[in-house]
């Protein structure tokens, strides 16, 4: 048997704020999910994105204290094109989310930007940049 990647998990201090952020990025998170301590959504391609509150994590790992260093894992959202990277970045920062890196033309051929989710996790926005 070979294990396969099935899910990515987000541990959040504020589930309501985290779900609102990811809904704004287009994830189909059911209304009312905020009342559950654990939330899952299916992603295109069959993987899942999971959320747990810090209290849930501490319930099975009492010594858990959260991250002790910089970003170790990030999420990246593919946009339809460079203009959408700019528009999504503007939408999120206009809604009060913290921009980390404004959109730029990366040397690897993508339009790229980074926004922080409510827990400070880096979320990349990118698209192929034909120019």
Backbone atoms as SQL, in Angstrom:
CREATE TABLE atoms (id INTEGER PRIMARY KEY, chain TEXT, resi INTEGER, resn TEXT, atom TEXT, x REAL, y REAL, z REAL);
INSERT INTO atoms VALUES
  (1, 'A', 1, 'UNK', 'N', 0.832, -1.183, 0.000),
  (2, 'A', 1, 'UNK', 'CA', 0.000, 0.000, 0.000),
  (3, 'A', 1, 'UNK', 'C', 0.879, 1.250, 0.000),
  (4, 'A', 2, 'UNK', 'N', 0.515, 2.234, -0.797),
  (5, 'A', 2, 'UNK', 'CA', 1.218, 3.498, -0.843),
  (6, 'A', 2, 'UNK', 'C', 0.287, 4.591, -0.348),
  (7, 'A', 3, 'UNK', 'N', 0.659, 5.316, 0.701),
  (8, 'A', 3, 'UNK', 'CA', -0.192, 6.405, 1.173),
  (9, 'A', 3, 'UNK', 'C', -0.342, 7.462, 0.087),
  (10, 'A', 4, 'UNK', 'N', -1.480, 8.147, 0.089),
  (11, 'A', 4, 'UNK', 'CA', -1.695, 9.247, -0.848),
  (12, 'A', 4, 'UNK', 'C', -2.178, 10.463, -0.073),
  (13, 'A', 5, 'UNK', 'N', -1.775, 11.624, -0.517),
  (14, 'A', 5, 'UNK', 'CA', -2.216, 12.854, 0.125),
  (15, 'A', 5, 'UNK', 'C', -3.722, 12.979, -0.027),
  (16, 'A', 6, 'UNK', 'N', -4.419, 13.146, 1.071),
  (17, 'A', 6, 'UNK', 'CA', -5.863, 13.214, 1.064),
  (18, 'A', 6, 'UNK', 'C', -6.385, 14.555, 1.565),
  (19, 'A', 7, 'UNK', 'N', -5.660, 15.191, 2.492),
  (20, 'A', 7, 'UNK', 'CA', -6.199, 16.404, 3.100),
  (21, 'A', 7, 'UNK', 'C', -5.085, 17.303, 3.599),
  (22, 'A', 8, 'UNK', 'N', -5.397, 18.586, 3.656),
  (23, 'A', 8, 'UNK', 'CA', -4.555, 19.593, 4.275),
  (24, 'A', 8, 'UNK', 'C', -5.396, 20.200, 5.391),
  (25, 'A', 9, 'UNK', 'N', -4.774, 20.413, 6.541),
  (26, 'A', 9, 'UNK', 'CA', -5.517, 20.873, 7.701),
  (27, 'A', 9, 'UNK', 'C', -5.042, 22.252, 8.142),
  (28, 'A', 10, 'UNK', 'N', -5.984, 23.086, 8.543),
  (29, 'A', 10, 'UNK', 'CA', -5.714, 24.417, 9.084),
  (30, 'A', 10, 'UNK', 'C', -6.162, 24.403, 10.537),
  (31, 'A', 11, 'UNK', 'N', -5.275, 24.768, 11.460),
  (32, 'A', 11, 'UNK', 'CA', -5.657, 24.945, 12.856),
  (33, 'A', 11, 'UNK', 'C', -5.853, 26.433, 13.061),
  (34, 'A', 12, 'UNK', 'N', -7.024, 26.801, 13.574),
  (35, 'A', 12, 'UNK', 'CA', -7.381, 28.209, 13.638),
  (36, 'A', 12, 'UNK', 'C', -7.795, 28.656, 15.033),
  (37, 'A', 13, 'UNK', 'N', -7.441, 29.882, 15.350),
  (38, 'A', 13, 'UNK', 'CA', -7.861, 30.497, 16.604),
  (39, 'A', 13, 'UNK', 'C', -9.293, 31.000, 16.496),
  (40, 'A', 14, 'UNK', 'N', -9.734, 31.353, 15.291),
  (41, 'A', 14, 'UNK', 'CA', -11.078, 31.907, 15.081),
  (42, 'A', 14, 'UNK', 'C', -11.688, 31.242, 13.859),
  (43, 'A', 15, 'UNK', 'N', -12.463, 30.201, 14.089),
  (44, 'A', 15, 'UNK', 'CA', -13.031, 29.414, 12.997),
  (45, 'A', 15, 'UNK', 'C', -13.921, 30.263, 12.099),
  (46, 'A', 16, 'UNK', 'N', -14.741, 31.113, 12.671),
  (47, 'A', 16, 'UNK', 'CA', -15.649, 31.946, 11.877),
  (48, 'A', 16, 'UNK', 'C', -14.869, 32.843, 10.924),
  (49, 'A', 17, 'UNK', 'N', -13.832, 33.486, 11.430),
  (50, 'A', 17, 'UNK', 'CA', -13.019, 34.376, 10.587),
  (51, 'A', 17, 'UNK', 'C', -12.286, 33.587, 9.513),
  (52, 'A', 18, 'UNK', 'N', -11.752, 32.425, 9.862),
  (53, 'A', 18, 'UNK', 'CA', -11.029, 31.621, 8.886),
  (54, 'A', 18, 'UNK', 'C', -11.950, 31.139, 7.766),
  (55, 'A', 19, 'UNK', 'N', -13.132, 30.645, 8.123),
  (56, 'A', 19, 'UNK', 'CA', -14.066, 30.179, 7.100),
  (57, 'A', 19, 'UNK', 'C', -14.512, 31.321, 6.195),
  (58, 'A', 20, 'UNK', 'N', -14.719, 32.500, 6.756),
  (59, 'A', 20, 'UNK', 'CA', -15.121, 33.664, 5.940),
  (60, 'A', 20, 'UNK', 'C', -14.036, 33.999, 4.920),
  (61, 'A', 21, 'UNK', 'N', -12.782, 33.949, 5.328),
  (62, 'A', 21, 'UNK', 'CA', -11.665, 34.224, 4.426),
  (63, 'A', 21, 'UNK', 'C', -11.659, 33.235, 3.264),
  (64, 'A', 22, 'UNK', 'N', -11.750, 31.951, 3.564),
  (65, 'A', 22, 'UNK', 'CA', -11.670, 30.936, 2.509),
  (66, 'A', 22, 'UNK', 'C', -12.937, 30.885, 1.661),
  (67, 'A', 23, 'UNK', 'N', -14.080, 31.270, 2.212),
  (68, 'A', 23, 'UNK', 'CA', -15.285, 31.418, 1.377),
  (69, 'A', 23, 'UNK', 'C', -15.055, 32.522, 0.353),
  (70, 'A', 24, 'UNK', 'N', -14.406, 33.592, 0.777),
  (71, 'A', 24, 'UNK', 'CA', -14.139, 34.717, -0.119),
  (72, 'A', 24, 'UNK', 'C', -13.231, 34.291, -1.268),
  (73, 'A', 25, 'UNK', 'N', -12.449, 33.245, -1.056),
  (74, 'A', 25, 'UNK', 'CA', -11.602, 32.692, -2.120),
  (75, 'A', 25, 'UNK', 'C', -12.340, 31.661, -2.958),
  (76, 'A', 26, 'UNK', 'N', -13.622, 31.463, -2.701),
  (77, 'A', 26, 'UNK', 'CA', -14.442, 30.612, -3.548),
  (78, 'A', 26, 'UNK', 'C', -14.663, 29.190, -3.069),
  (79, 'A', 27, 'UNK', 'N', -14.170, 28.844, -1.883),
  (80, 'A', 27, 'UNK', 'CA', -14.409, 27.485, -1.393),
  (81, 'A', 27, 'UNK', 'C', -15.859, 27.341, -0.957),
  (82, 'A', 28, 'UNK', 'N', -16.451, 26.219, -1.270),
  (83, 'A', 28, 'UNK', 'CA', -17.855, 25.943, -0.967),
  (84, 'A', 28, 'UNK', 'C', -17.969, 25.353, 0.437),
  (85, 'A', 29, 'UNK', 'N', -17.958, 26.237, 1.419),
  (86, 'A', 29, 'UNK', 'CA', -18.041, 25.838, 2.817),
  (87, 'A', 29, 'UNK', 'C', -19.491, 26.036, 3.257),
  (88, 'A', 30, 'UNK', 'N', -20.136, 24.990, 3.737),
  (89, 'A', 30, 'UNK', 'CA', -21.550, 25.097, 4.088),
  (90, 'A', 30, 'UNK', 'C', -21.821, 26.181, 5.134),
  (91, 'A', 31, 'UNK', 'N', -22.923, 26.887, 4.963),
  (92, 'A', 31, 'UNK', 'CA', -23.349, 27.854, 5.975),
  (93, 'A', 31, 'UNK', 'C', -23.609, 27.108, 7.272),
  (94, 'A', 32, 'UNK', 'N', -23.300, 27.722, 8.376),
  (95, 'A', 32, 'UNK', 'CA', -23.509, 27.107, 9.673),
  (96, 'A', 32, 'UNK', 'C', -22.349, 26.252, 10.131),
  (97, 'A', 33, 'UNK', 'N', -21.345, 26.057, 9.269),
  (98, 'A', 33, 'UNK', 'CA', -20.204, 25.231, 9.642),
  (99, 'A', 33, 'UNK', 'C', -19.453, 25.821, 10.833),
  (100, 'A', 34, 'UNK', 'N', -19.607, 27.113, 11.044),
  (101, 'A', 34, 'UNK', 'CA', -18.904, 27.798, 12.135),
  (102, 'A', 34, 'UNK', 'C', -19.242, 27.217, 13.500),
  (103, 'A', 35, 'UNK', 'N', -20.395, 26.563, 13.606),
  (104, 'A', 35, 'UNK', 'CA', -20.814, 26.028, 14.902),
  (105, 'A', 35, 'UNK', 'C', -20.138, 24.696, 15.236),
  (106, 'A', 36, 'UNK', 'N', -19.414, 24.121, 14.290),
  (107, 'A', 36, 'UNK', 'CA', -18.737, 22.841, 14.522),
  (108, 'A', 36, 'UNK', 'C', -17.271, 23.099, 14.869),
  (109, 'A', 37, 'UNK', 'N', -16.673, 22.271, 15.722),
  (110, 'A', 37, 'UNK', 'CA', -15.253, 22.456, 16.033),
  (111, 'A', 37, 'UNK', 'C', -14.334, 21.928, 14.937),
  (112, 'A', 38, 'UNK', 'N', -14.871, 21.109, 14.033),
  (113, 'A', 38, 'UNK', 'CA', -14.100, 20.537, 12.920),
  (114, 'A', 38, 'UNK', 'C', -14.923, 20.697, 11.648),
  (115, 'A', 39, 'UNK', 'N', -14.293, 21.194, 10.591),
  (116, 'A', 39, 'UNK', 'CA', -14.975, 21.424, 9.322),
  (117, 'A', 39, 'UNK', 'C', -14.137, 20.796, 8.215),
  (118, 'A', 40, 'UNK', 'N', -14.807, 20.194, 7.225),
  (119, 'A', 40, 'UNK', 'CA', -14.137, 19.624, 6.060),
  (120, 'A', 40, 'UNK', 'C', -14.861, 20.064, 4.805),
  (121, 'A', 41, 'UNK', 'N', -14.103, 20.344, 3.748),
  (122, 'A', 41, 'UNK', 'CA', -14.696, 20.577, 2.431),
  (123, 'A', 41, 'UNK', 'C', -13.910, 19.783, 1.400),
  (124, 'A', 42, 'UNK', 'N', -14.640, 19.265, 0.426),
  (125, 'A', 42, 'UNK', 'CA', -14.010, 18.550, -0.684),
  (126, 'A', 42, 'UNK', 'C', -13.495, 19.574, -1.681),
  (127, 'A', 43, 'UNK', 'N', -12.326, 19.321, -2.204),
  (128, 'A', 43, 'UNK', 'CA', -11.709, 20.196, -3.201),
  (129, 'A', 43, 'UNK', 'C', -11.767, 19.516, -4.565),
  (130, 'A', 44, 'UNK', 'N', -11.713, 20.299, -5.639),
  (131, 'A', 44, 'UNK', 'CA', -11.629, 19.679, -6.954),
  (132, 'A', 44, 'UNK', 'C', -10.411, 18.751, -6.983),
  (133, 'A', 45, 'UNK', 'N', -10.574, 17.582, -7.534),
  (134, 'A', 45, 'UNK', 'CA', -9.478, 16.631, -7.579),
  (135, 'A', 45, 'UNK', 'C', -9.538, 15.601, -6.468),
  (136, 'A', 46, 'UNK', 'N', -10.475, 15.778, -5.530),
  (137, 'A', 46, 'UNK', 'CA', -10.693, 14.764, -4.526),
  (138, 'A', 46, 'UNK', 'C', -10.045, 14.970, -3.173),
  (139, 'A', 47, 'UNK', 'N', -9.124, 15.904, -3.042),
  (140, 'A', 47, 'UNK', 'CA', -8.550, 16.157, -1.727),
  (141, 'A', 47, 'UNK', 'C', -9.534, 16.953, -0.875),
  (142, 'A', 48, 'UNK', 'N', -9.193, 17.091, 0.396),
  (143, 'A', 48, 'UNK', 'CA', -10.041, 17.836, 1.316),
  (144, 'A', 48, 'UNK', 'C', -9.220, 18.898, 2.023),
  (145, 'A', 49, 'UNK', 'N', -9.902, 19.974, 2.418),
  (146, 'A', 49, 'UNK', 'CA', -9.313, 20.990, 3.277),
  (147, 'A', 49, 'UNK', 'C', -10.074, 20.925, 4.588),
  (148, 'A', 50, 'UNK', 'N', -9.335, 20.844, 5.687),
  (149, 'A', 50, 'UNK', 'CA', -9.923, 20.666, 7.011),
  (150, 'A', 50, 'UNK', 'C', -9.583, 21.851, 7.900),
  (151, 'A', 51, 'UNK', 'N', -10.484, 22.154, 8.815),
  (152, 'A', 51, 'UNK', 'CA', -10.227, 23.158, 9.842),
  (153, 'A', 51, 'UNK', 'C', -10.524, 22.551, 11.198),
  (154, 'A', 52, 'UNK', 'N', -9.653, 22.838, 12.161),
  (155, 'A', 52, 'UNK', 'CA', -9.886, 22.486, 13.551),
  (156, 'A', 52, 'UNK', 'C', -9.584, 23.712, 14.396),
  (157, 'A', 53, 'UNK', 'N', -10.363, 23.887, 15.443),
  (158, 'A', 53, 'UNK', 'CA', -10.050, 24.964, 16.375),
  (159, 'A', 53, 'UNK', 'C', -8.854, 24.544, 17.230),
  (160, 'A', 54, 'UNK', 'N', -8.195, 25.518, 17.813),
  (161, 'A', 54, 'UNK', 'CA', -7.067, 25.214, 18.690),
  (162, 'A', 54, 'UNK', 'C', -7.505, 24.321, 19.843),
  (163, 'A', 55, 'UNK', 'N', -8.731, 24.538, 20.372),
  (164, 'A', 55, 'UNK', 'CA', -9.232, 23.703, 21.474),
  (165, 'A', 55, 'UNK', 'C', -9.372, 22.246, 21.057),
  (166, 'A', 56, 'UNK', 'N', -9.804, 21.999, 19.821),
  (167, 'A', 56, 'UNK', 'CA', -9.929, 20.618, 19.341),
  (168, 'A', 56, 'UNK', 'C', -8.550, 19.961, 19.300),
  (169, 'A', 57, 'UNK', 'N', -7.568, 20.662, 18.778),
  (170, 'A', 57, 'UNK', 'CA', -6.220, 20.096, 18.699),
  (171, 'A', 57, 'UNK', 'C', -5.700, 19.797, 20.104),
  (172, 'A', 58, 'UNK', 'N', -5.923, 20.718, 21.037),
  (173, 'A', 58, 'UNK', 'CA', -5.461, 20.486, 22.416),
  (174, 'A', 58, 'UNK', 'C', -6.206, 19.321, 23.076),
  (175, 'A', 59, 'UNK', 'N', -7.429, 18.997, 22.603),
  (176, 'A', 59, 'UNK', 'CA', -8.184, 17.890, 23.201),
  (177, 'A', 59, 'UNK', 'C', -7.503, 16.538, 22.978),
  (178, 'A', 60, 'UNK', 'N', -6.767, 16.390, 21.871),
  (179, 'A', 60, 'UNK', 'CA', -6.064, 15.126, 21.634),
  (180, 'A', 60, 'UNK', 'C', -4.549, 15.274, 21.727),
  (181, 'A', 61, 'UNK', 'N', -4.062, 16.532, 21.823),
  (182, 'A', 61, 'UNK', 'CA', -2.635, 16.798, 21.962),
  (183, 'A', 61, 'UNK', 'C', -2.472, 17.903, 23.001),
  (184, 'A', 62, 'UNK', 'N', -2.603, 17.567, 24.285),
  (185, 'A', 62, 'UNK', 'CA', -2.625, 18.579, 25.339),
  (186, 'A', 62, 'UNK', 'C', -1.384, 19.470, 25.385),
  (187, 'A', 63, 'UNK', 'N', -0.266, 19.007, 24.871),
  (188, 'A', 63, 'UNK', 'CA', 0.949, 19.807, 24.891),
  (189, 'A', 63, 'UNK', 'C', 1.109, 20.732, 23.696),
  (190, 'A', 64, 'UNK', 'N', 0.127, 20.728, 22.779),
  (191, 'A', 64, 'UNK', 'CA', 0.233, 21.530, 21.562),
  (192, 'A', 64, 'UNK', 'C', 0.276, 23.013, 21.905),
  (193, 'A', 65, 'UNK', 'N', 1.227, 23.727, 21.290),
  (194, 'A', 65, 'UNK', 'CA', 1.336, 25.169, 21.527),
  (195, 'A', 65, 'UNK', 'C', 1.293, 25.977, 20.246),
  (196, 'A', 66, 'UNK', 'N', 1.139, 25.346, 19.122),
  (197, 'A', 66, 'UNK', 'CA', 1.116, 26.077, 17.859),
  (198, 'A', 66, 'UNK', 'C', 2.490, 26.165, 17.240),
  (199, 'A', 67, 'UNK', 'N', 2.570, 26.915, 16.155),
  (200, 'A', 67, 'UNK', 'CA', 3.804, 27.033, 15.401),
  (201, 'A', 67, 'UNK', 'C', 4.900, 27.690, 16.216),
  (202, 'A', 68, 'UNK', 'N', 6.097, 27.193, 16.051),
  (203, 'A', 68, 'UNK', 'CA', 7.247, 27.763, 16.743),
  (204, 'A', 68, 'UNK', 'C', 8.204, 28.447, 15.780),
  (205, 'A', 69, 'UNK', 'N', 7.823, 28.568, 14.530),
  (206, 'A', 69, 'UNK', 'CA', 8.715, 29.174, 13.560),
  (207, 'A', 69, 'UNK', 'C', 7.927, 29.829, 12.448),
  (208, 'A', 70, 'UNK', 'N', 8.603, 30.136, 11.389),
  (209, 'A', 70, 'UNK', 'CA', 7.962, 30.768, 10.246),
  (210, 'A', 70, 'UNK', 'C', 7.085, 29.796, 9.485),
  (211, 'A', 71, 'UNK', 'N', 6.616, 30.234, 8.351),
  (212, 'A', 71, 'UNK', 'CA', 5.743, 29.396, 7.524),
  (213, 'A', 71, 'UNK', 'C', 6.428, 28.090, 7.161),
  (214, 'A', 72, 'UNK', 'N', 5.734, 27.009, 7.356),
  (215, 'A', 72, 'UNK', 'CA', 6.235, 25.690, 6.989),
  (216, 'A', 72, 'UNK', 'C', 5.400, 25.084, 5.874),
  (217, 'A', 73, 'UNK', 'N', 4.152, 25.523, 5.779),
  (218, 'A', 73, 'UNK', 'CA', 3.216, 24.989, 4.805),
  (219, 'A', 73, 'UNK', 'C', 2.315, 26.131, 4.375),
  (220, 'A', 74, 'UNK', 'N', 2.090, 26.269, 3.088),
  (221, 'A', 74, 'UNK', 'CA', 1.231, 27.331, 2.599),
  (222, 'A', 74, 'UNK', 'C', 0.211, 26.792, 1.624),
  (223, 'A', 75, 'UNK', 'N', -0.839, 27.534, 1.416),
  (224, 'A', 75, 'UNK', 'CA', -1.851, 27.197, 0.430),
  (225, 'A', 75, 'UNK', 'C', -1.688, 28.146, -0.744),
  (226, 'A', 76, 'UNK', 'N', -1.937, 27.648, -1.948),
  (227, 'A', 76, 'UNK', 'CA', -1.807, 28.463, -3.149),
  (228, 'A', 76, 'UNK', 'C', -3.066, 28.293, -3.995),
  (229, 'A', 77, 'UNK', 'N', -3.634, 29.406, -4.421),
  (230, 'A', 77, 'UNK', 'CA', -4.853, 29.405, -5.225),
  (231, 'A', 77, 'UNK', 'C', -4.527, 29.864, -6.638),
  (232, 'A', 78, 'UNK', 'N', -4.819, 29.002, -7.618),
  (233, 'A', 78, 'UNK', 'CA', -4.621, 29.298, -9.025),
  (234, 'A', 78, 'UNK', 'C', -5.728, 30.233, -9.501),
  (235, 'A', 79, 'UNK', 'N', -5.343, 31.330, -10.125),
  (236, 'A', 79, 'UNK', 'CA', -6.291, 32.289, -10.694),
  (237, 'A', 79, 'UNK', 'C', -6.308, 32.118, -12.215),
  (238, 'A', 80, 'UNK', 'N', -7.346, 32.634, -12.861),
  (239, 'A', 80, 'UNK', 'CA', -7.486, 32.454, -14.306),
  (240, 'A', 80, 'UNK', 'C', -6.441, 33.212, -15.106),
  (241, 'A', 81, 'UNK', 'N', -5.957, 34.298, -14.571),
  (242, 'A', 81, 'UNK', 'CA', -4.960, 35.079, -15.279),
  (243, 'A', 81, 'UNK', 'C', -4.393, 36.151, -14.378),
  (244, 'A', 82, 'UNK', 'N', -3.397, 36.902, -14.861),
  (245, 'A', 82, 'UNK', 'CA', -2.761, 37.936, -14.056),
  (246, 'A', 82, 'UNK', 'C', -3.749, 38.967, -13.496),
  (247, 'A', 83, 'UNK', 'N', -4.744, 39.362, -14.296),
  (248, 'A', 83, 'UNK', 'CA', -5.710, 40.354, -13.824),
  (249, 'A', 83, 'UNK', 'C', -6.511, 39.821, -12.638),
  (250, 'A', 84, 'UNK', 'N', -6.793, 38.513, -12.635),
  (251, 'A', 84, 'UNK', 'CA', -7.543, 37.954, -11.507),
  (252, 'A', 84, 'UNK', 'C', -6.683, 37.923, -10.243),
  (253, 'A', 85, 'UNK', 'N', -5.384, 37.681, -10.358),
  (254, 'A', 85, 'UNK', 'CA', -4.503, 37.755, -9.190),
  (255, 'A', 85, 'UNK', 'C', -4.639, 39.137, -8.565),
  (256, 'A', 86, 'UNK', 'N', -4.536, 40.178, -9.395),
  (257, 'A', 86, 'UNK', 'CA', -4.639, 41.550, -8.897),
  (258, 'A', 86, 'UNK', 'C', -6.009, 41.813, -8.268),
  (259, 'A', 87, 'UNK', 'N', -7.070, 41.338, -8.930),
  (260, 'A', 87, 'UNK', 'CA', -8.430, 41.590, -8.442),
  (261, 'A', 87, 'UNK', 'C', -8.703, 40.866, -7.129),
  (262, 'A', 88, 'UNK', 'N', -8.283, 39.619, -7.007),
  (263, 'A', 88, 'UNK', 'CA', -8.516, 38.861, -5.768),
  (264, 'A', 88, 'UNK', 'C', -7.702, 39.474, -4.630),
  (265, 'A', 89, 'UNK', 'N', -6.469, 39.852, -4.906),
  (266, 'A', 89, 'UNK', 'CA', -5.640, 40.512, -3.895),
  (267, 'A', 89, 'UNK', 'C', -6.322, 41.802, -3.427),
  (268, 'A', 90, 'UNK', 'N', -6.802, 42.606, -4.367),
  (269, 'A', 90, 'UNK', 'CA', -7.478, 43.864, -4.024),
  (270, 'A', 90, 'UNK', 'C', -8.751, 43.603, -3.228),
  (271, 'A', 91, 'UNK', 'N', -9.501, 42.575, -3.614),
  (272, 'A', 91, 'UNK', 'CA', -10.726, 42.233, -2.886),
  (273, 'A', 91, 'UNK', 'C', -10.415, 41.854, -1.443),
  (274, 'A', 92, 'UNK', 'N', -9.441, 40.979, -1.255),
  (275, 'A', 92, 'UNK', 'CA', -9.117, 40.512, 0.092),
  (276, 'A', 92, 'UNK', 'C', -8.540, 41.631, 0.959),
  (277, 'A', 93, 'UNK', 'N', -7.600, 42.378, 0.425),
  (278, 'A', 93, 'UNK', 'CA', -7.022, 43.461, 1.226),
  (279, 'A', 93, 'UNK', 'C', -8.048, 44.568, 1.451),
  (280, 'A', 94, 'UNK', 'N', -8.924, 44.795, 0.480),
  (281, 'A', 94, 'UNK', 'CA', -9.993, 45.778, 0.649),
  (282, 'A', 94, 'UNK', 'C', -10.998, 45.367, 1.716),
  (283, 'A', 95, 'UNK', 'N', -11.112, 44.058, 1.943),
  (284, 'A', 95, 'UNK', 'CA', -12.016, 43.544, 2.975),
  (285, 'A', 95, 'UNK', 'C', -11.334, 43.502, 4.343),
  (286, 'A', 96, 'UNK', 'N', -10.089, 43.964, 4.406),
  (287, 'A', 96, 'UNK', 'CA', -9.396, 44.055, 5.683),
  (288, 'A', 96, 'UNK', 'C', -8.378, 42.965, 5.964),
  (289, 'A', 97, 'UNK', 'N', -8.219, 42.014, 5.049),
  (290, 'A', 97, 'UNK', 'CA', -7.202, 40.985, 5.254),
  (291, 'A', 97, 'UNK', 'C', -5.832, 41.573, 4.940),
  (292, 'A', 98, 'UNK', 'N', -4.810, 41.088, 5.621),
  (293, 'A', 98, 'UNK', 'CA', -3.478, 41.660, 5.490),
  (294, 'A', 98, 'UNK', 'C', -2.754, 41.161, 4.253),
  (295, 'A', 99, 'UNK', 'N', -2.356, 42.089, 3.410),
  (296, 'A', 99, 'UNK', 'CA', -1.523, 41.742, 2.271),
  (297, 'A', 99, 'UNK', 'C', -0.094, 41.536, 2.744),
  (298, 'A', 100, 'UNK', 'N', 0.532, 40.480, 2.282),
  (299, 'A', 100, 'UNK', 'CA', 1.925, 40.219, 2.660),
  (300, 'A', 100, 'UNK', 'C', 2.867, 40.633, 1.527),
  (301, 'A', 101, 'UNK', 'N', 2.541, 40.222, 0.299),
  (302, 'A', 101, 'UNK', 'CA', 3.314, 40.624, -0.870),
  (303, 'A', 101, 'UNK', 'C', 2.339, 41.054, -1.954),
  (304, 'A', 102, 'UNK', 'N', 2.419, 42.315, -2.352),
  (305, 'A', 102, 'UNK', 'CA', 1.549, 42.821, -3.412),
  (306, 'A', 102, 'UNK', 'C', 1.838, 42.074, -4.712),
  (307, 'A', 103, 'UNK', 'N', 0.857, 42.039, -5.615),
  (308, 'A', 103, 'UNK', 'CA', 1.073, 41.330, -6.881),
  (309, 'A', 103, 'UNK', 'C', 2.322, 41.824, -7.616),
  (310, 'A', 104, 'UNK', 'N', 3.077, 40.860, -8.151),
  (311, 'A', 104, 'UNK', 'CA', 4.267, 41.167, -8.938),
  (312, 'A', 104, 'UNK', 'C', 4.432, 40.101, -10.012),
  (313, 'A', 105, 'UNK', 'N', 5.246, 40.437, -10.994),
  (314, 'A', 105, 'UNK', 'CA', 5.567, 39.497, -12.071),
  (315, 'A', 105, 'UNK', 'C', 6.818, 38.731, -11.664),
  (316, 'A', 106, 'UNK', 'N', 6.619, 37.484, -11.266),
  (317, 'A', 106, 'UNK', 'CA', 7.714, 36.656, -10.768),
  (318, 'A', 106, 'UNK', 'C', 8.598, 36.185, -11.922),
  (319, 'A', 107, 'UNK', 'N', 9.858, 35.979, -11.626),
  (320, 'A', 107, 'UNK', 'CA', 10.821, 35.554, -12.642),
  (321, 'A', 107, 'UNK', 'C', 10.507, 34.156, -13.175),
  (322, 'A', 108, 'UNK', 'N', 9.714, 33.386, -12.464),
  (323, 'A', 108, 'UNK', 'CA', 9.373, 32.032, -12.911),
  (324, 'A', 108, 'UNK', 'C', 8.142, 32.001, -13.805),
  (325, 'A', 109, 'UNK', 'N', 7.703, 33.195, -14.286),
  (326, 'A', 109, 'UNK', 'CA', 6.650, 33.250, -15.293),
  (327, 'A', 109, 'UNK', 'C', 5.230, 33.290, -14.766),
  (328, 'A', 110, 'UNK', 'N', 5.062, 33.732, -13.533),
  (329, 'A', 110, 'UNK', 'CA', 3.717, 33.842, -12.961),
  (330, 'A', 110, 'UNK', 'C', 3.494, 35.238, -12.396),
  (331, 'A', 111, 'UNK', 'N', 2.233, 35.637, -12.396),
  (332, 'A', 111, 'UNK', 'CA', 1.800, 36.793, -11.607),
  (333, 'A', 111, 'UNK', 'C', 1.524, 36.212, -10.232),
  (334, 'A', 112, 'UNK', 'N', 2.050, 36.825, -9.189),
  (335, 'A', 112, 'UNK', 'CA', 2.036, 36.215, -7.866),
  (336, 'A', 112, 'UNK', 'C', 1.737, 37.263, -6.803),
  (337, 'A', 113, 'UNK', 'N', 1.033, 36.861, -5.759),
  (338, 'A', 113, 'UNK', 'CA', 0.769, 37.728, -4.610),
  (339, 'A', 113, 'UNK', 'C', 0.553, 36.839, -3.401),
  (340, 'A', 114, 'UNK', 'N', 0.703, 37.411, -2.209),
  (341, 'A', 114, 'UNK', 'CA', 0.489, 36.651, -0.981),
  (342, 'A', 114, 'UNK', 'C', -0.329, 37.492, -0.009),
  (343, 'A', 115, 'UNK', 'N', -1.382, 36.866, 0.525),
  (344, 'A', 115, 'UNK', 'CA', -2.251, 37.471, 1.536),
  (345, 'A', 115, 'UNK', 'C', -2.191, 36.574, 2.763),
  (346, 'A', 116, 'UNK', 'N', -2.336, 37.163, 3.954),
  (347, 'A', 116, 'UNK', 'CA', -2.365, 36.371, 5.179),
  (348, 'A', 116, 'UNK', 'C', -3.803, 36.080, 5.574),
  (349, 'A', 117, 'UNK', 'N', -4.075, 34.824, 5.946),
  (350, 'A', 117, 'UNK', 'CA', -5.414, 34.496, 6.431),
  (351, 'A', 117, 'UNK', 'C', -5.551, 35.008, 7.867),
  (352, 'A', 118, 'UNK', 'N', -6.709, 34.874, 8.498),
  (353, 'A', 118, 'UNK', 'CA', -6.893, 35.435, 9.839),
  (354, 'A', 118, 'UNK', 'C', -5.930, 34.895, 10.901),
  (355, 'A', 119, 'UNK', 'N', -5.333, 33.740, 10.671),
  (356, 'A', 119, 'UNK', 'CA', -4.364, 33.189, 11.620),
  (357, 'A', 119, 'UNK', 'C', -2.925, 33.506, 11.232),
  (358, 'A', 120, 'UNK', 'N', -2.737, 34.316, 10.191),
  (359, 'A', 120, 'UNK', 'CA', -1.403, 34.707, 9.771),
  (360, 'A', 120, 'UNK', 'C', -0.731, 33.746, 8.820),
  (361, 'A', 121, 'UNK', 'N', -1.475, 32.764, 8.303),
  (362, 'A', 121, 'UNK', 'CA', -0.906, 31.813, 7.339),
  (363, 'A', 121, 'UNK', 'C', -0.846, 32.442, 5.951),
  (364, 'A', 122, 'UNK', 'N', 0.264, 32.247, 5.275),
  (365, 'A', 122, 'UNK', 'CA', 0.436, 32.794, 3.932),
  (366, 'A', 122, 'UNK', 'C', -0.416, 32.024, 2.934),
  (367, 'A', 123, 'UNK', 'N', -1.174, 32.765, 2.144),
  (368, 'A', 123, 'UNK', 'CA', -1.993, 32.189, 1.081),
  (369, 'A', 123, 'UNK', 'C', -1.563, 32.854, -0.218),
  (370, 'A', 124, 'UNK', 'N', -1.017, 32.053, -1.124),
  (371, 'A', 124, 'UNK', 'CA', -0.531, 32.577, -2.399),
  (372, 'A', 124, 'UNK', 'C', -1.653, 32.620, -3.426),
  (373, 'A', 125, 'UNK', 'N', -1.604, 33.638, -4.266),
  (374, 'A', 125, 'UNK', 'CA', -2.492, 33.779, -5.420),
  (375, 'A', 125, 'UNK', 'C', -1.572, 33.815, -6.631),
  (376, 'A', 126, 'UNK', 'N', -1.851, 33.020, -7.652),
  (377, 'A', 126, 'UNK', 'CA', -0.940, 32.998, -8.787),
  (378, 'A', 126, 'UNK', 'C', -1.666, 32.653, -10.074),
  (379, 'A', 127, 'UNK', 'N', -1.033, 33.023, -11.175),
  (380, 'A', 127, 'UNK', 'CA', -1.528, 32.694, -12.509),
  (381, 'A', 127, 'UNK', 'C', -0.340, 32.746, -13.452),
  (382, 'A', 128, 'UNK', 'N', -0.451, 31.985, -14.547),
  (383, 'A', 128, 'UNK', 'CA', 0.566, 32.079, -15.586),
  (384, 'A', 128, 'UNK', 'C', 0.594, 33.509, -16.108),
  (385, 'A', 129, 'UNK', 'N', 1.782, 33.997, -16.369),
  (386, 'A', 129, 'UNK', 'CA', 1.943, 35.360, -16.858),
  (387, 'A', 129, 'UNK', 'C', 2.603, 35.295, -18.225),
  (388, 'A', 130, 'UNK', 'N', 1.800, 35.440, -19.298),
  (389, 'A', 130, 'UNK', 'CA', 2.327, 35.261, -20.639),
  (390, 'A', 130, 'UNK', 'C', 3.320, 36.330, -21.091),
  (391, 'A', 131, 'UNK', 'N', 3.427, 37.425, -20.373),
  (392, 'A', 131, 'UNK', 'CA', 4.324, 38.500, -20.827),
  (393, 'A', 131, 'UNK', 'C', 5.758, 38.272, -20.454);
